Amino acid sequence: MMWYFLMSDAFTFGAFLISYGTIRFSQNFWPDPNVVFNAFPGLGHRNLPLAFVSVMTFILIISSVTMVLAVHAGHNGDKKGVMKWLAWTIVGGLAFLGCQAWEWYHLITGEHAVLVDGKIELWGQTMRHNPWGAIAEGISHNGEHVRTPGPVAFGGYFFGITGFHGFHVFSGVVINIIMLIMTQKNVFQNRGHYLMIEKAGLYWHFVDLVWVFVFLCFYLI
Amino acid sequence: MQHPAFEEVSFHHHTDDETFKKKVRKTTILLSVITLIELAIGLSIYTIHKGENPSHLLVLMFKGMVCILTLAKAYYIVSVFMHLGDEIRNMIMTIVVPLLLFTWFIIAFIADGNSYKNLRNTYDPHFKETTMPKEHHTTETPVEKKSGKE
């Protein structure tokens, strides 16, 4: 049953988030998410904490609503309705993936001044290093703060967990596309019910739910 | 009672189409409002950190509120969107009970991490001195980013 698969997946995500929490709270210093995640595509260097991730959250919530409507259309045997709302859900999922891709790209290619062995280097955020350490007092680089290297675990956890979630979004989009094609081919109409859409819906809502918790852990607390 | 479109389906909606659509819209608005409140709190936490003498207790309270709001969102998504609220009680319990145990798991491990930090700070002064962030007297303004490509 889909619910029980989702429980096992929930425990996997939960285990990742809990291990993140344990490491994060065992440290005296941890990067401030409002400093790390303050960019918005197209708006250059403006400092906009939480703005882009809010957009991502709303996209996923709305795609969940369209999924609910698709499932409901399925209960009524409304093939056209199912196709319409499934299509919108797929659009939402792809939009989310695009946003996440931009976020990753921006973090990896960003250049921030880091003080390493007495010299200033320009670092982006990768799995192995990140430029989000404590501010190095007394020096600046082109008028910006210079920091020390940040906690090594930060990159691995961020990319690992958001990547694992993004993979689930991607697989959800693929499943929804398959559902759309099957609906179009009258598979469900001939079968006599749209229960498969309901199961795909459960998976999609689960993906949204996990994002709500990822958003909480990485961006809010 | 609305009859499902196909005979094989034994699940009957107990509400009609209009009521259902209303419920979905109400829940969507609720989720959006909760998200907006969480964002407002997140920005407040940010502003507090930027100011003089950030009150750690206040920040902690805000973080607690945000956690509770997220749990509320989870409740609405699972109960309304995933229709768990419409299932038989025993079925609901097979999901809820493990999740409650899981919540215990979360609290225990975060408390563990926190305790580790406190004990280490007590017994390892070198760790405390080298990693404790200094309280700033100047506000920590975020860096003007220079991205590689835009």
Boltz contact constraints between the chains, C-beta under 6 A:
constraints:
  - contact:
      token1: [A, 14]
      token2: [B, 102]
      max_distance: 6.0
  - contact:
      token1: [A, 18]
      token2: [B, 106]
      max_distance: 6.0
  - contact:
      token1: [A, 18]
      token2: [B, 109]
      max_distance: 6.0
  - contact:
      token1: [A, 21]
      token2: [B, 110]
      max_distance: 6.0
  - contact:
      token1: [A, 22]
      token2: [B, 109]
      max_distance: 6.0
  - contact:
      token1: [A, 22]
      token2: [B, 113]
      max_distance: 6.0
  - contact:
      token1: [A, 25]
      token2: [B, 110]
      max_distance: 6.0
  - contact:
      token1: [A, 25]
      token2: [B, 113]
      max_distance: 6.0
  - contact:
      token1: [A, 25]
      token2: [B, 114]
      max_distance: 6.0
  - contact:
      token1: [A, 26]
      token2: [B, 113]
      max_distance: 6.0
  - contact:
      token1: [A, 26]
      token2: [B, 116]
      max_distance: 6.0
  - contact:
      token1: [A, 26]
      token2: [B, 117]
      max_distance: 6.0
  - contact:
      token1: [A, 28]
      token2: [B, 131]
      max_distance: 6.0
  - contact:
      token1: [A, 28]
      token2: [B, 132]
      max_distance: 6.0
  - contact:
      token1: [A, 29]
      token2: [B, 131]
      max_distance: 6.0
  - contact:
      token1: [A, 29]
      token2: [B, 133]
      max_distance: 6.0
  - contact:
      token1: [A, 34]
      token2: [B, 46]
      max_distance: 6.0
  - contact:
      token1: [A, 35]
      token2: [B, 142]
      max_distance: 6.0
  - contact:
      token1: [A, 38]
      token2: [B, 142]
      max_distance: 6.0
  - contact:
      token1: [A, 45]
      token2: [B, 144]
      max_distance: 6.0
  - contact:
      token1: [A, 45]
      token2: [B, 145]
      max_distance: 6.0
  - contact:
      token1: [A, 47]
      token2: [B, 142]
      max_distance: 6.0
  - contact:
      token1: [A, 49]
      token2: [B, 46]
      max_distance: 6.0
  - contact:
      token1: [A, 50]
      token2: [B, 39]
      max_distance: 6.0
  - contact:
      token1: [A, 50]
      token2: [B, 42]
      max_distance: 6.0
  - contact:
      token1: [A, 54]
      token2: [B, 39]
      max_distance: 6.0
  - contact:
      token1: [A, 57]
      token2: [B, 35]
      max_distance: 6.0
  - contact:
      token1: [A, 61]
      token2: [B, 31]
      max_distance: 6.0
  - contact:
      token1: [A, 64]
      token2: [B, 81]
      max_distance: 6.0
  - contact:
      token1: [A, 65]
      token2: [B, 28]
      max_distance: 6.0
  - contact:
      token1: [A, 68]
      token2: [B, 24]
      max_distance: 6.0
  - contact:
      token1: [A, 68]
      token2: [B, 81]
      max_distance: 6.0
  - contact:
      token1: [A, 76]
      token2: [B, 5]
      max_distance: 6.0
  - contact:
      token1: [A, 77]
      token2: [B, 5]
      max_distance: 6.0
  - contact:
      token1: [A, 109]
      token2: [B, 148]
      max_distance: 6.0
  - contact:
      token1: [A, 110]
      token2: [B, 147]
      max_distance: 6.0
  - contact:
      token1: [A, 111]
      token2: [B, 146]
      max_distance: 6.0
  - contact:
      token1: [A, 111]
      token2: [B, 148]
      max_distance: 6.0
  - contact:
      token1: [A, 134]
      token2: [B, 133]
      max_distance: 6.0
  - contact:
      token1: [A, 144]
      token2: [B, 143]
      max_distance: 6.0
  - contact:
      token1: [A, 144]
      token2: [B, 144]
      max_distance: 6.0
  - contact:
      token1: [A, 145]
      token2: [B, 143]
      max_distance: 6.0
  - contact:
      token1: [A, 192]
      token2: [B, 6]
      max_distance: 6.0
  - contact:
      token1: [A, 192]
      token2: [B, 8]
      max_distance: 6.0
  - contact:
      token1: [A, 193]
      token2: [B, 6]
      max_distance: 6.0
  - contact:
      token1: [A, 193]
      token2: [B, 8]
      max_distance: 6.0
  - contact:
      token1: [A, 193]
      token2: [B, 9]
      max_distance: 6.0
  - contact:
      token1: [A, 202]
      token2: [B, 82]
      max_distance: 6.0
  - contact:
      token1: [A, 205]
      token2: [B, 77]
      max_distance: 6.0
  - contact:
      token1: [A, 205]
      token2: [B, 81]
      max_distance: 6.0
  - contact:
      token1: [A, 205]
      token2: [B, 82]
      max_distance: 6.0
  - contact:
      token1: [A, 209]
      token2: [B, 74]
      max_distance: 6.0
  - contact:
      token1: [A, 209]
      token2: [B, 77]
      max_distance: 6.0
  - contact:
      token1: [A, 212]
      token2: [B, 70]
      max_distance: 6.0
  - contact:
      token1: [A, 212]
      token2: [B, 73]
      max_distance: 6.0
  - contact:
      token1: [A, 216]
      token2: [B, 70]
      max_distance: 6.0
  - contact:
      token1: [A, 220]
      token2: [B, 42]
      max_distance: 6.0
  - contact:
      token1: [A, 220]
      token2: [B, 66]
      max_distance: 6.0
  - contact:
      token1: [A, 221]
      token2: [B, 63]
      max_distance: 6.0
